[in-house]
Amino acid sequence: MKVNLIPIGNSKGVRIPSSVIKECGFGDQIEMRVEHGIVVLAPARRTRDGWDGAFARMAATKDDAPLVPDTMEHDWDKEEWEW
């Protein structure tokens, strides 16, 4: 499908037909990137989308140990402090 570029201030825009918006599952925001000189539009992903599944897989494989210990020990902790 050929469409015309329309001026929008100092930029240009493209009108996307509603049928294409519906077919692509676009909401109010979309992601845009350029791949090999081609503009690619995709539905915007939600922030942290898929994290729940990733955490479930980590728990199932026992790969959910903290990367940093809950407590950080230091020599100061072993000595009595003077105030």
mmCIF file of the N, C-alpha and C atoms, coordinates in Angstrom:
data_MODEL
# 
_entry.id   MODEL 
# 
loop_
_atom_site.group_PDB 
_atom_site.id 
_atom_site.type_symbol 
_atom_site.label_atom_id 
_atom_site.label_alt_id 
_atom_site.label_comp_id 
_atom_site.label_asym_id 
_atom_site.label_entity_id 
_atom_site.label_seq_id 
_atom_site.pdbx_PDB_ins_code 
_atom_site.Cartn_x 
_atom_site.Cartn_y 
_atom_site.Cartn_z 
_atom_site.occupancy 
_atom_site.B_iso_or_equiv 
_atom_site.pdbx_formal_charge 
_atom_site.auth_seq_id 
_atom_site.auth_comp_id 
_atom_site.auth_asym_id 
_atom_site.auth_atom_id 
_atom_site.pdbx_PDB_model_num 
ATOM 1   N N  . MET A 1 1  ? 0.846  -1.154  0.000  1.00 0.00 ? 1  MET A N  1 
ATOM 2   C CA . MET A 1 1  ? 0.000  0.000   0.000  1.00 0.00 ? 1  MET A CA 1 
ATOM 3   C C  . MET A 1 1  ? 0.904  1.232   0.000  1.00 0.00 ? 1  MET A C  1 
ATOM 4   N N  . LYS A 1 2  ? 0.642  2.165   -0.869 1.00 0.00 ? 2  LYS A N  1 
ATOM 5   C CA . LYS A 1 2  ? 1.375  3.426   -0.902 1.00 0.00 ? 2  LYS A CA 1 
ATOM 6   C C  . LYS A 1 2  ? 0.563  4.478   -0.167 1.00 0.00 ? 2  LYS A C  1 
ATOM 7   N N  . VAL A 1 3  ? 1.269  5.273   0.651  1.00 0.00 ? 3  VAL A N  1 
ATOM 8   C CA . VAL A 1 3  ? 0.631  6.384   1.356  1.00 0.00 ? 3  VAL A CA 1 
ATOM 9   C C  . VAL A 1 3  ? 1.516  7.611   1.193  1.00 0.00 ? 3  VAL A C  1 
ATOM 10  N N  . ASN A 1 4  ? 0.929  8.770   1.362  1.00 0.00 ? 4  ASN A N  1 
ATOM 11  C CA . ASN A 1 4  ? 1.677  10.016  1.224  1.00 0.00 ? 4  ASN A CA 1 
ATOM 12  C C  . ASN A 1 4  ? 2.191  10.489  2.573  1.00 0.00 ? 4  ASN A C  1 
ATOM 13  N N  . LEU A 1 5  ? 3.367  11.103  2.555  1.00 0.00 ? 5  LEU A N  1 
ATOM 14  C CA . LEU A 1 5  ? 3.884  11.771  3.744  1.00 0.00 ? 5  LEU A CA 1 
ATOM 15  C C  . LEU A 1 5  ? 3.172  13.107  3.878  1.00 0.00 ? 5  LEU A C  1 
ATOM 16  N N  . ILE A 1 6  ? 2.769  13.426  5.090  1.00 0.00 ? 6  ILE A N  1 
ATOM 17  C CA . ILE A 1 6  ? 2.089  14.696  5.315  1.00 0.00 ? 6  ILE A CA 1 
ATOM 18  C C  . ILE A 1 6  ? 2.952  15.556  6.237  1.00 0.00 ? 6  ILE A C  1 
ATOM 19  N N  . PRO A 1 7  ? 3.001  16.871  5.994  1.00 0.00 ? 7  PRO A N  1 
ATOM 20  C CA . PRO A 1 7  ? 3.818  17.733  6.858  1.00 0.00 ? 7  PRO A CA 1 
ATOM 21  C C  . PRO A 1 7  ? 3.180  17.900  8.236  1.00 0.00 ? 7  PRO A C  1 
ATOM 22  N N  . ILE A 1 8  ? 4.034  17.782  9.271  1.00 0.00 ? 8  ILE A N  1 
ATOM 23  C CA . ILE A 1 8  ? 3.616  18.016  10.653 1.00 0.00 ? 8  ILE A CA 1 
ATOM 24  C C  . ILE A 1 8  ? 4.726  18.857  11.282 1.00 0.00 ? 8  ILE A C  1 
ATOM 25  N N  . GLY A 1 9  ? 4.558  20.171  11.259 1.00 0.00 ? 9  GLY A N  1 
ATOM 26  C CA . GLY A 1 9  ? 5.617  21.056  11.746 1.00 0.00 ? 9  GLY A CA 1 
ATOM 27  C C  . GLY A 1 9  ? 6.859  20.893  10.889 1.00 0.00 ? 9  GLY A C  1 
ATOM 28  N N  . ASN A 1 10 ? 7.996  20.645  11.518 1.00 0.00 ? 10 ASN A N  1 
ATOM 29  C CA . ASN A 1 10 ? 9.240  20.418  10.790 1.00 0.00 ? 10 ASN A CA 1 
ATOM 30  C C  . ASN A 1 10 ? 9.436  18.954  10.420 1.00 0.00 ? 10 ASN A C  1 
ATOM 31  N N  . SER A 1 11 ? 8.463  18.119  10.747 1.00 0.00 ? 11 SER A N  1 
ATOM 32  C CA . SER A 1 11 ? 8.566  16.686  10.491 1.00 0.00 ? 11 SER A CA 1 
ATOM 33  C C  . SER A 1 11 ? 7.581  16.270  9.415  1.00 0.00 ? 11 SER A C  1 
ATOM 34  N N  . LYS A 1 12 ? 7.534  14.998  9.150  1.00 0.00 ? 12 LYS A N  1 
ATOM 35  C CA . LYS A 1 12 ? 6.555  14.410  8.231  1.00 0.00 ? 12 LYS A CA 1 
ATOM 36  C C  . LYS A 1 12 ? 5.840  13.294  8.968  1.00 0.00 ? 12 LYS A C  1 
ATOM 37  N N  . GLY A 1 13 ? 4.638  13.008  8.552  1.00 0.00 ? 13 GLY A N  1 
ATOM 38  C CA . GLY A 1 13 ? 3.859  11.953  9.175  1.00 0.00 ? 13 GLY A CA 1 
ATOM 39  C C  . GLY A 1 13 ? 3.212  11.066  8.143  1.00 0.00 ? 13 GLY A C  1 
ATOM 40  N N  . VAL A 1 14 ? 2.677  9.960   8.612  1.00 0.00 ? 14 VAL A N  1 
ATOM 41  C CA . VAL A 1 14 ? 1.971  9.002   7.762  1.00 0.00 ? 14 VAL A CA 1 
ATOM 42  C C  . VAL A 1 14 ? 0.636  8.705   8.427  1.00 0.00 ? 14 VAL A C  1 
ATOM 43  N N  . ARG A 1 15 ? -0.425 8.756   7.661  1.00 0.00 ? 15 ARG A N  1 
ATOM 44  C CA . ARG A 1 15 ? -1.742 8.353   8.172  1.00 0.00 ? 15 ARG A CA 1 
ATOM 45  C C  . ARG A 1 15 ? -1.839 6.842   8.033  1.00 0.00 ? 15 ARG A C  1 
ATOM 46  N N  . ILE A 1 16 ? -2.145 6.207   9.138  1.00 0.00 ? 16 ILE A N  1 
ATOM 47  C CA . ILE A 1 16 ? -2.286 4.748   9.122  1.00 0.00 ? 16 ILE A CA 1 
ATOM 48  C C  . ILE A 1 16 ? -3.775 4.436   9.105  1.00 0.00 ? 16 ILE A C  1 
ATOM 49  N N  . PRO A 1 17 ? -4.248 3.721   8.094  1.00 0.00 ? 17 PRO A N  1 
ATOM 50  C CA . PRO A 1 17 ? -5.677 3.391   8.022  1.00 0.00 ? 17 PRO A CA 1 
ATOM 51  C C  . PRO A 1 17 ? -6.132 2.610   9.259  1.00 0.00 ? 17 PRO A C  1 
ATOM 52  N N  . SER A 1 18 ? -7.356 2.853   9.684  1.00 0.00 ? 18 SER A N  1 
ATOM 53  C CA . SER A 1 18 ? -7.873 2.203   10.893 1.00 0.00 ? 18 SER A CA 1 
ATOM 54  C C  . SER A 1 18 ? -7.866 0.684   10.770 1.00 0.00 ? 18 SER A C  1 
ATOM 55  N N  . SER A 1 19 ? -8.064 0.168   9.563  1.00 0.00 ? 19 SER A N  1 
ATOM 56  C CA . SER A 1 19 ? -8.032 -1.287  9.385  1.00 0.00 ? 19 SER A CA 1 
ATOM 57  C C  . SER A 1 19 ? -6.641 -1.848  9.696  1.00 0.00 ? 19 SER A C  1 
ATOM 58  N N  . VAL A 1 20 ? -5.601 -1.101  9.334  1.00 0.00 ? 20 VAL A N  1 
ATOM 59  C CA . VAL A 1 20 ? -4.225 -1.538  9.621  1.00 0.00 ? 20 VAL A CA 1 
ATOM 60  C C  . VAL A 1 20 ? -3.951 -1.430  11.120 1.00 0.00 ? 20 VAL A C  1 
ATOM 61  N N  . ILE A 1 21 ? -4.430 -0.351  11.740 1.00 0.00 ? 21 ILE A N  1 
ATOM 62  C CA . ILE A 1 21 ? -4.252 -0.174  13.184 1.00 0.00 ? 21 ILE A CA 1 
ATOM 63  C C  . ILE A 1 21 ? -4.886 -1.334  13.938 1.00 0.00 ? 21 ILE A C  1 
ATOM 64  N N  . LYS A 1 22 ? -6.090 -1.698  13.536 1.00 0.00 ? 22 LYS A N  1 
ATOM 65  C CA . LYS A 1 22 ? -6.796 -2.797  14.190 1.00 0.00 ? 22 LYS A CA 1 
ATOM 66  C C  . LYS A 1 22 ? -6.081 -4.124  13.946 1.00 0.00 ? 22 LYS A C  1 
ATOM 67  N N  . GLU A 1 23 ? -5.678 -4.383  12.708 1.00 0.00 ? 23 GLU A N  1 
ATOM 68  C CA . GLU A 1 23 ? -5.018 -5.643  12.370 1.00 0.00 ? 23 GLU A CA 1 
ATOM 69  C C  . GLU A 1 23 ? -3.687 -5.800  13.107 1.00 0.00 ? 23 GLU A C  1 
ATOM 70  N N  . CYS A 1 24 ? -2.964 -4.695  13.303 1.00 0.00 ? 24 CYS A N  1 
ATOM 71  C CA . CYS A 1 24 ? -1.658 -4.741  13.975 1.00 0.00 ? 24 CYS A CA 1 
ATOM 72  C C  . CYS A 1 24 ? -1.775 -4.709  15.493 1.00 0.00 ? 24 CYS A C  1 
ATOM 73  N N  . GLY A 1 25 ? -2.958 -4.416  15.996 1.00 0.00 ? 25 GLY A N  1 
ATOM 74  C CA . GLY A 1 25 ? -3.147 -4.354  17.439 1.00 0.00 ? 25 GLY A CA 1 
ATOM 75  C C  . GLY A 1 25 ? -2.526 -3.123  18.070 1.00 0.00 ? 25 GLY A C  1 
ATOM 76  N N  . PHE A 1 26 ? -2.463 -2.019  17.321 1.00 0.00 ? 26 PHE A N  1 
ATOM 77  C CA . PHE A 1 26 ? -1.895 -0.775  17.837 1.00 0.00 ? 26 PHE A CA 1 
ATOM 78  C C  . PHE A 1 26 ? -2.841 -0.140  18.841 1.00 0.00 ? 26 PHE A C  1 
ATOM 79  N N  . GLY A 1 27 ? -2.257 0.419   19.900 1.00 0.00 ? 27 GLY A N  1 
ATOM 80  C CA . GLY A 1 27 ? -3.015 1.203   20.863 1.00 0.00 ? 27 GLY A CA 1 
ATOM 81  C C  . GLY A 1 27 ? -2.690 2.670   20.645 1.00 0.00 ? 27 GLY A C  1 
ATOM 82  N N  . ASP A 1 28 ? -2.638 3.412   21.740 1.00 0.00 ? 28 ASP A N  1 
ATOM 83  C CA . ASP A 1 28 ? -2.323 4.838   21.644 1.00 0.00 ? 28 ASP A CA 1 
ATOM 84  C C  . ASP A 1 28 ? -0.844 5.090   21.379 1.00 0.00 ? 28 ASP A C  1 
ATOM 85  N N  . GLN A 1 29 ? 0.018  4.130   21.716 1.00 0.00 ? 29 GLN A N  1 
ATOM 86  C CA . GLN A 1 29 ? 1.447  4.263   21.459 1.00 0.00 ? 29 GLN A CA 1 
ATOM 87  C C  . GLN A 1 29 ? 1.930  3.066   20.663 1.00 0.00 ? 29 GLN A C  1 
ATOM 88  N N  . ILE A 1 30 ? 2.942  3.316   19.833 1.00 0.00 ? 30 ILE A N  1 
ATOM 89  C CA . ILE A 1 30 ? 3.573  2.235   19.081 1.00 0.00 ? 30 ILE A CA 1 
ATOM 90  C C  . ILE A 1 30 ? 5.079  2.388   19.206 1.00 0.00 ? 30 ILE A C  1 
ATOM 91  N N  . GLU A 1 31 ? 5.793  1.317   18.937 1.00 0.00 ? 31 GLU A N  1 
ATOM 92  C CA . GLU A 1 31 ? 7.249  1.367   18.900 1.00 0.00 ? 31 GLU A CA 1 
ATOM 93  C C  . GLU A 1 31 ? 7.678  1.500   17.449 1.00 0.00 ? 31 GLU A C  1 
ATOM 94  N N  . MET A 1 32 ? 8.682  2.343   17.208 1.00 0.00 ? 32 MET A N  1 
ATOM 95  C CA . MET A 1 32 ? 9.174  2.558   15.853 1.00 0.00 ? 32 MET A CA 1 
ATOM 96  C C  . MET A 1 32 ? 10.680 2.369   15.862 1.00 0.00 ? 32 MET A C  1 
ATOM 97  N N  . ARG A 1 33 ? 11.183 1.636   14.871 1.00 0.00 ? 33 ARG A N  1 
ATOM 98  C CA . ARG A 1 33 ? 12.623 1.455   14.721 1.00 0.00 ? 33 ARG A CA 1 
ATOM 99  C C  . ARG A 1 33 ? 12.943 1.359   13.238 1.00 0.00 ? 33 ARG A C  1 
ATOM 100 N N  . VAL A 1 34 ? 14.198 1.509   12.918 1.00 0.00 ? 34 VAL A N  1 
ATOM 101 C CA . VAL A 1 34 ? 14.646 1.396   11.532 1.00 0.00 ? 34 VAL A CA 1 
ATOM 102 C C  . VAL A 1 34 ? 15.538 0.167   11.439 1.00 0.00 ? 34 VAL A C  1 
ATOM 103 N N  . GLU A 1 35 ? 15.210 -0.732  10.538 1.00 0.00 ? 35 GLU A N  1 
ATOM 104 C CA . GLU A 1 35 ? 15.999 -1.940  10.302 1.00 0.00 ? 35 GLU A CA 1 
ATOM 105 C C  . GLU A 1 35 ? 16.386 -1.989  8.837  1.00 0.00 ? 35 GLU A C  1 
ATOM 106 N N  . HIS A 1 36 ? 17.677 -1.891  8.582  1.00 0.00 ? 36 HIS A N  1 
ATOM 107 C CA . HIS A 1 36 ? 18.197 -1.965  7.212  1.00 0.00 ? 36 HIS A CA 1 
ATOM 108 C C  . HIS A 1 36 ? 17.496 -0.976  6.283  1.00 0.00 ? 36 HIS A C  1 
ATOM 109 N N  . GLY A 1 37 ? 17.279 0.240   6.787  1.00 0.00 ? 37 GLY A N  1 
ATOM 110 C CA . GLY A 1 37 ? 16.666 1.283   5.976  1.00 0.00 ? 37 GLY A CA 1 
ATOM 111 C C  . GLY A 1 37 ? 15.158 1.186   5.844  1.00 0.00 ? 37 GLY A C  1 
ATOM 112 N N  . ILE A 1 38 ? 14.538 0.307   6.613  1.00 0.00 ? 38 ILE A N  1 
ATOM 113 C CA . ILE A 1 38 ? 13.081 0.132   6.564  1.00 0.00 ? 38 ILE A CA 1 
ATOM 114 C C  . ILE A 1 38 ? 12.500 0.529   7.917  1.00 0.00 ? 38 ILE A C  1 
ATOM 115 N N  . VAL A 1 39 ? 11.468 1.366   7.897  1.00 0.00 ? 39 VAL A N  1 
ATOM 116 C CA . VAL A 1 39 ? 10.794 1.763   9.135  1.00 0.00 ? 39 VAL A CA 1 
ATOM 117 C C  . VAL A 1 39 ? 9.870  0.628   9.558  1.00 0.00 ? 39 VAL A C  1 
ATOM 118 N N  . VAL A 1 40 ? 10.031 0.180   10.802 1.00 0.00 ? 40 VAL A N  1 
ATOM 119 C CA . VAL A 1 40 ? 9.220  -0.909  11.340 1.00 0.00 ? 40 VAL A CA 1 
ATOM 120 C C  . VAL A 1 40 ? 8.394  -0.356  12.497 1.00 0.00 ? 40 VAL A C  1 
ATOM 121 N N  . LEU A 1 41 ? 7.095  -0.547  12.438 1.00 0.00 ? 41 LEU A N  1 
ATOM 122 C CA . LEU A 1 41 ? 6.182  -0.137  13.507 1.00 0.00 ? 41 LEU A CA 1 
ATOM 123 C C  . LEU A 1 41 ? 5.641  -1.390  14.180 1.00 0.00 ? 41 LEU A C  1 
ATOM 124 N N  . ALA A 1 42 ? 5.561  -1.361  15.506 1.00 0.00 ? 42 ALA A N  1 
ATOM 125 C CA . ALA A 1 42 ? 5.056  -2.508  16.255 1.00 0.00 ? 42 ALA A CA 1 
ATOM 126 C C  . ALA A 1 42 ? 4.254  -1.997  17.446 1.00 0.00 ? 42 ALA A C  1 
ATOM 127 N N  . PRO A 1 43 ? 3.318  -2.814  17.943 1.00 0.00 ? 43 PRO A N  1 
ATOM 128 C CA . PRO A 1 43 ? 2.581  -2.392  19.132 1.00 0.00 ? 43 PRO A CA 1 
ATOM 129 C C  . PRO A 1 43 ? 3.559  -2.133  20.275 1.00 0.00 ? 43 PRO A C  1 
ATOM 130 N N  . ALA A 1 44 ? 3.310  -1.100  21.052 1.00 0.00 ? 44 ALA A N  1 
ATOM 131 C CA . ALA A 1 44 ? 4.165  -0.794  22.199 1.00 0.00 ? 44 ALA A CA 1 
ATOM 132 C C  . ALA A 1 44 ? 3.994  -1.877  23.250 1.00 0.00 ? 44 ALA A C  1 
ATOM 133 N N  . ARG A 1 45 ? 5.119  -2.365  23.748 1.00 0.00 ? 45 ARG A N  1 
ATOM 134 C CA . ARG A 1 45 ? 5.061  -3.375  24.802 1.00 0.00 ? 45 ARG A CA 1 
ATOM 135 C C  . ARG A 1 45 ? 4.921  -2.680  26.145 1.00 0.00 ? 45 ARG A C  1 
ATOM 136 N N  . ARG A 1 46 ? 4.215  -3.329  27.034 1.00 0.00 ? 46 ARG A N  1 
ATOM 137 C CA . ARG A 1 46 ? 4.067  -2.786  28.379 1.00 0.00 ? 46 ARG A CA 1 
ATOM 138 C C  . ARG A 1 46 ? 5.397  -2.899  29.110 1.00 0.00 ? 46 ARG A C  1 
ATOM 139 N N  . THR A 1 47 ? 5.674  -1.926  29.949 1.00 0.00 ? 47 THR A N  1 
ATOM 140 C CA . THR A 1 47 ? 6.870  -1.980  30.773 1.00 0.00 ? 47 THR A CA 1 
ATOM 141 C C  . THR A 1 47 ? 6.822  -3.230  31.632 1.00 0.00 ? 47 THR A C  1 
ATOM 142 N N  . ARG A 1 48 ? 7.904  -3.932  31.690 1.00 0.00 ? 48 ARG A N  1 
ATOM 143 C CA . ARG A 1 48 ? 8.046  -5.173  32.468 1.00 0.00 ? 48 ARG A CA 1 
ATOM 144 C C  . ARG A 1 48 ? 7.171  -6.305  31.934 1.00 0.00 ? 48 ARG A C  1 
ATOM 145 N N  . ASP A 1 49 ? 6.768  -6.214  30.688 1.00 0.00 ? 49 ASP A N  1 
ATOM 146 C CA . ASP A 1 49 ? 5.954  -7.262  30.077 1.00 0.00 ? 49 ASP A CA 1 
ATOM 147 C C  . ASP A 1 49 ? 6.760  -8.558  30.048 1.00 0.00 ? 49 ASP A C  1 
ATOM 148 N N  . GLY A 1 50 ? 6.197  -9.635  30.536 1.00 0.00 ? 50 GLY A N  1 
ATOM 149 C CA . GLY A 1 50 ? 6.859  -10.932 30.532 1.00 0.00 ? 50 GLY A CA 1 
ATOM 150 C C  . GLY A 1 50 ? 7.689  -11.224 31.774 1.00 0.00 ? 50 GLY A C  1 
ATOM 151 N N  . TRP A 1 51 ? 7.826  -10.253 32.658 1.00 0.00 ? 51 TRP A N  1 
ATOM 152 C CA . TRP A 1 51 ? 8.625  -10.482 33.865 1.00 0.00 ? 51 TRP A CA 1 
ATOM 153 C C  . TRP A 1 51 ? 8.014  -11.568 34.743 1.00 0.00 ? 51 TRP A C  1 
ATOM 154 N N  . ASP A 1 52 ? 6.677  -11.614 34.821 1.00 0.00 ? 52 ASP A N  1 
ATOM 155 C CA . ASP A 1 52 ? 6.041  -12.604 35.679 1.00 0.00 ? 52 ASP A CA 1 
ATOM 156 C C  . ASP A 1 52 ? 6.408  -14.018 35.250 1.00 0.00 ? 52 ASP A C  1 
ATOM 157 N N  . GLY A 1 53 ? 6.383  -14.276 33.948 1.00 0.00 ? 53 GLY A N  1 
ATOM 158 C CA . GLY A 1 53 ? 6.762  -15.594 33.441 1.00 0.00 ? 53 GLY A CA 1 
ATOM 159 C C  . GLY A 1 53 ? 8.232  -15.900 33.676 1.00 0.00 ? 53 GLY A C  1 
ATOM 160 N N  . ALA A 1 54 ? 9.083  -14.894 33.496 1.00 0.00 ? 54 ALA A N  1 
ATOM 161 C CA . ALA A 1 54 ? 10.520 -15.088 33.714 1.00 0.00 ? 54 ALA A CA 1 
ATOM 162 C C  . ALA A 1 54 ? 10.798 -15.424 35.176 1.00 0.00 ? 54 ALA A C  1 
ATOM 163 N N  . PHE A 1 55 ? 10.135 -14.730 36.099 1.00 0.00 ? 55 PHE A N  1 
ATOM 164 C CA . PHE A 1 55 ? 10.336 -15.017 37.517 1.00 0.00 ? 55 PHE A CA 1 
ATOM 165 C C  . PHE A 1 55 ? 9.800  -16.403 37.874 1.00 0.00 ? 55 PHE A C  1 
ATOM 166 N N  . ALA A 1 56 ? 8.695  -16.803 37.271 1.00 0.00 ? 56 ALA A N  1 
ATOM 167 C CA . ALA A 1 56 ? 8.146  -18.135 37.532 1.00 0.00 ? 56 ALA A CA 1 
ATOM 168 C C  . ALA A 1 56 ? 9.122  -19.212 37.057 1.00 0.00 ? 56 ALA A C  1 
ATOM 169 N N  . ARG A 1 57 ? 9.724  -19.011 35.877 1.00 0.00 ? 57 ARG A N  1 
ATOM 170 C CA . ARG A 1 57 ? 10.712 -19.979 35.371 1.00 0.00 ? 57 ARG A CA 1 
ATOM 171 C C  . ARG A 1 57 ? 11.948 -20.017 36.275 1.00 0.00 ? 57 ARG A C  1 
ATOM 172 N N  . MET A 1 58 ? 12.375 -18.857 36.751 1.00 0.00 ? 58 MET A N  1 
ATOM 173 C CA . MET A 1 58 ? 13.529 -18.816 37.657 1.00 0.00 ? 58 MET A CA 1 
ATOM 174 C C  . MET A 1 58 ? 13.225 -19.578 38.947 1.00 0.00 ? 58 MET A C  1 
ATOM 175 N N  . ALA A 1 59 ? 12.034 -19.406 39.485 1.00 0.00 ? 59 ALA A N  1 
ATOM 176 C CA . ALA A 1 59 ? 11.664 -20.098 40.720 1.00 0.00 ? 59 ALA A CA 1 
ATOM 177 C C  . ALA A 1 59 ? 11.585 -21.603 40.487 1.00 0.00 ? 59 ALA A C  1 
ATOM 178 N N  . ALA A 1 60 ? 11.052 -22.011 39.347 1.00 0.00 ? 60 ALA A N  1 
ATOM 179 C CA . ALA A 1 60 ? 10.914 -23.436 39.039 1.00 0.00 ? 60 ALA A CA 1 
ATOM 180 C C  . ALA A 1 60 ? 12.273 -24.116 38.905 1.00 0.00 ? 60 ALA A C  1 
ATOM 181 N N  . THR A 1 61 ? 13.268 -23.386 38.420 1.00 0.00 ? 61 THR A N  1 
ATOM 182 C CA . THR A 1 61 ? 14.607 -23.967 38.235 1.00 0.00 ? 61 THR A CA 1 
ATOM 183 C C  . THR A 1 61 ? 15.539 -23.620 39.395 1.00 0.00 ? 61 THR A C  1 
ATOM 184 N N  . LYS A 1 62 ? 14.981 -23.066 40.468 1.00 0.00 ? 62 LYS A N  1 
ATOM 185 C CA . LYS A 1 62 ? 15.754 -22.671 41.656 1.00 0.00 ? 62 LYS A CA 1 
ATOM 186 C C  . LYS A 1 62 ? 16.858 -21.673 41.317 1.00 0.00 ? 62 LYS A C  1 
ATOM 187 N N  . ASP A 1 63 ? 16.589 -20.816 40.340 1.00 0.00 ? 63 ASP A N  1 
ATOM 188 C CA . ASP A 1 63 ? 17.556 -19.806 39.914 1.00 0.00 ? 63 ASP A CA 1 
ATOM 189 C C  . ASP A 1 63 ? 17.126 -18.432 40.422 1.00 0.00 ? 63 ASP A C  1 
ATOM 190 N N  . ASP A 1 64 ? 16.539 -18.416 41.620 1.00 0.00 ? 64 ASP A N  1 
ATOM 191 C CA . ASP A 1 64 ? 16.010 -17.153 42.128 1.00 0.00 ? 64 ASP A CA 1 
ATOM 192 C C  . ASP A 1 64 ? 16.725 -16.673 43.394 1.00 0.00 ? 64 ASP A C  1 
ATOM 193 N N  . ALA A 1 65 ? 17.977 -17.100 43.561 1.00 0.00 ? 65 ALA A N  1 
ATOM 194 C CA . ALA A 1 65 ? 18.754 -16.624 44.707 1.00 0.00 ? 65 ALA A CA 1 
ATOM 195 C C  . ALA A 1 65 ? 19.128 -15.160 44.489 1.00 0.00 ? 65 ALA A C  1 
ATOM 196 N N  . PRO A 1 66 ? 19.172 -14.376 45.553 1.00 0.00 ? 66 PRO A N  1 
ATOM 197 C CA . PRO A 1 66 ? 19.541 -12.963 45.393 1.00 0.00 ? 66 PRO A CA 1 
ATOM 198 C C  . PRO A 1 66 ? 20.955 -12.819 44.825 1.00 0.00 ? 66 PRO A C  1 
ATOM 199 N N  . LEU A 1 67 ? 21.154 -11.843 43.989 1.00 0.00 ? 67 LEU A N  1 
ATOM 200 C CA . LEU A 1 67 ? 22.478 -11.581 43.439 1.00 0.00 ? 67 LEU A CA 1 
ATOM 201 C C  . LEU A 1 67 ? 23.359 -10.877 44.463 1.00 0.00 ? 67 LEU A C  1 
ATOM 202 N N  . VAL A 1 68 ? 22.734 -10.139 45.346 1.00 0.00 ? 68 VAL A N  1 
ATOM 203 C CA . VAL A 1 68 ? 23.442 -9.426  46.407 1.00 0.00 ? 68 VAL A CA 1 
ATOM 204 C C  . VAL A 1 68 ? 22.861 -9.916  47.723 1.00 0.00 ? 68 VAL A C  1 
ATOM 205 N N  . PRO A 1 69 ? 23.713 -10.258 48.690 1.00 0.00 ? 69 PRO A N  1 
ATOM 206 C CA . PRO A 1 69 ? 23.166 -10.741 49.967 1.00 0.00 ? 69 PRO A CA 1 
ATOM 207 C C  . PRO A 1 69 ? 22.258 -9.699  50.620 1.00 0.00 ? 69 PRO A C  1 
ATOM 208 N N  . ASP A 1 70 ? 21.322 -10.205 51.414 1.00 0.00 ? 70 ASP A N  1 
ATOM 209 C CA . ASP A 1 70 ? 20.403 -9.303  52.108 1.00 0.00 ? 70 ASP A CA 1 
ATOM 210 C C  . ASP A 1 70 ? 21.133 -8.396  53.091 1.00 0.00 ? 70 ASP A C  1 
ATOM 211 N N  . THR A 1 71 ? 22.195 -8.906  53.667 1.00 0.00 ? 71 THR A N  1 
ATOM 212 C CA . THR A 1 71 ? 22.981 -8.092  54.597 1.00 0.00 ? 71 THR A CA 1 
ATOM 213 C C  . THR A 1 71 ? 24.408 -8.007  54.081 1.00 0.00 ? 71 THR A C  1 
ATOM 214 N N  . MET A 1 72 ? 24.977 -6.866  54.229 1.00 0.00 ? 72 MET A N  1 
ATOM 215 C CA . MET A 1 72 ? 26.359 -6.650  53.822 1.00 0.00 ? 72 MET A CA 1 
ATOM 216 C C  . MET A 1 72 ? 27.185 -6.544  55.104 1.00 0.00 ? 72 MET A C  1 
ATOM 217 N N  . GLU A 1 73 ? 28.011 -7.547  55.401 1.00 0.00 ? 73 GLU A N  1 
ATOM 218 C CA . GLU A 1 73 ? 28.812 -7.520  56.617 1.00 0.00 ? 73 GLU A CA 1 
ATOM 219 C C  . GLU A 1 73 ? 30.059 -6.684  56.406 1.00 0.00 ? 73 GLU A C  1 
ATOM 220 N N  . HIS A 1 74 ? 30.475 -6.062  57.483 1.00 0.00 ? 74 HIS A N  1 
ATOM 221 C CA . HIS A 1 74 ? 31.685 -5.248  57.452 1.00 0.00 ? 74 HIS A CA 1 
ATOM 222 C C  . HIS A 1 74 ? 32.373 -5.413  58.802 1.00 0.00 ? 74 HIS A C  1 
ATOM 223 N N  . ASP A 1 75 ? 33.662 -5.158  58.843 1.00 0.00 ? 75 ASP A N  1 
ATOM 224 C CA . ASP A 1 75 ? 34.391 -5.253  60.107 1.00 0.00 ? 75 ASP A CA 1 
ATOM 225 C C  . ASP A 1 75 ? 33.759 -4.373  61.181 1.00 0.00 ? 75 ASP A C  1 
ATOM 226 N N  . TRP A 1 76 ? 33.183 -3.269  60.776 1.00 0.00 ? 76 TRP A N  1 
ATOM 227 C CA . TRP A 1 76 ? 32.543 -2.370  61.729 1.00 0.00 ? 76 TRP A CA 1 
ATOM 228 C C  . TRP A 1 76 ? 31.433 -3.085  62.496 1.00 0.00 ? 76 TRP A C  1 
ATOM 229 N N  . ASP A 1 77 ? 30.789 -4.036  61.853 1.00 0.00 ? 77 ASP A N  1 
ATOM 230 C CA . ASP A 1 77 ? 29.686 -4.736  62.498 1.00 0.00 ? 77 ASP A CA 1 
ATOM 231 C C  . ASP A 1 77 ? 30.171 -5.644  63.628 1.00 0.00 ? 77 ASP A C  1 
ATOM 232 N N  . LYS A 1 78 ? 31.427 -6.054  63.608 1.00 0.00 ? 78 LYS A N  1 
ATOM 233 C CA . LYS A 1 78 ? 31.963 -6.977  64.601 1.00 0.00 ? 78 LYS A CA 1 
ATOM 234 C C  . LYS A 1 78 ? 32.568 -6.253  65.797 1.00 0.00 ? 78 LYS A C  1 
ATOM 235 N N  . GLU A 1 79 ? 32.788 -4.987  65.679 1.00 0.00 ? 79 GLU A N  1 
ATOM 236 C CA . GLU A 1 79 ? 33.398 -4.215  66.755 1.00 0.00 ? 79 GLU A CA 1 
ATOM 237 C C  . GLU A 1 79 ? 32.338 -3.360  67.443 1.00 0.00 ? 79 GLU A C  1 
ATOM 238 N N  . GLU A 1 80 ? 32.616 -3.082  68.685 1.00 0.00 ? 80 GLU A N  1 
ATOM 239 C CA . GLU A 1 80 ? 31.718 -2.204  69.430 1.00 0.00 ? 80 GLU A CA 1 
ATOM 240 C C  . GLU A 1 80 ? 31.958 -0.766  68.992 1.00 0.00 ? 80 GLU A C  1 
ATOM 241 N N  . TRP A 1 81 ? 30.923 -0.054  68.729 1.00 0.00 ? 81 TRP A N  1 
ATOM 242 C CA . TRP A 1 81 ? 31.046 1.334   68.289 1.00 0.00 ? 81 TRP A CA 1 
ATOM 243 C C  . TRP A 1 81 ? 31.173 2.255   69.489 1.00 0.00 ? 81 TRP A C  1 
ATOM 244 N N  . GLU A 1 82 ? 31.918 3.299   69.318 1.00 0.00 ? 82 GLU A N  1 
ATOM 245 C CA . GLU A 1 82 ? 32.000 4.325   70.346 1.00 0.00 ? 82 GLU A CA 1 
ATOM 246 C C  . GLU A 1 82 ? 31.311 5.569   69.820 1.00 0.00 ? 82 GLU A C  1 
ATOM 247 N N  . TRP A 1 83 ? 30.440 6.125   70.637 1.00 0.00 ? 83 TRP A N  1 
ATOM 248 C CA . TRP A 1 83 ? 29.705 7.320   70.223 1.00 0.00 ? 83 TRP A CA 1 
ATOM 249 C C  . TRP A 1 83 ? 30.235 8.530   70.908 1.00 0.00 ? 83 TRP A C  1 
# 
